[in-house]
Amino acid sequence: MNISLNVKQPLKNRFLTSAKPLLMWHKITLTLLASIFIAICAQIQLPLFPVPVTMHTFAVLLIAMTLGWRLGISSVIVYLLAGLSGLPVFSGLSSGLHVFLGPTGGYLIGFIAMAFVSGFLVEYGWGKHFITVLLAGLCGSIALYAIGLPLLAIYVGFSHMLALGFIPFLLGDGLKILCLAVIIPLFWQKKKRNS
């Protein structure tokens, strides 16, 4: 009896230790795929000056609301590092430090805050209903603009900040959040059924 227990325990430990690297590789793969998705969505744009309307926000919200805030933030950081390193992943296939130091830099940094806020809220129960997902998307957008607008004001002035960096995005952001408010509850219901 003691022998069988001693034999089974190391097998169980071996399984658990081998599962951890698989889980880590799974998370790394998800993060890389999500950052590529953000880069693709960045190219879907309506060119406005000084900040273009893109699908960035939809991608960041979708990733954070489905993968959670930790992987959401990781995906955004990988995306930003790729752009800083010279890969053409920012809107208009741009890249480099000058993009971060330009009018859109605050929005790029704000994606981290957006992923955290919306992902955290959905991960902790706000992903189950249309209204709560709507609120999570709204809170994530507020976090984005709280960083993006003041930094944009450095270039366009506080008097033009809302006209150039907020008002043109209201309709598009509203439609993106409405779409997510329909999709995300379905995603979490299906995930609950499969678990």
Disulfide bonds with the S-S distance in Angstrom:
none
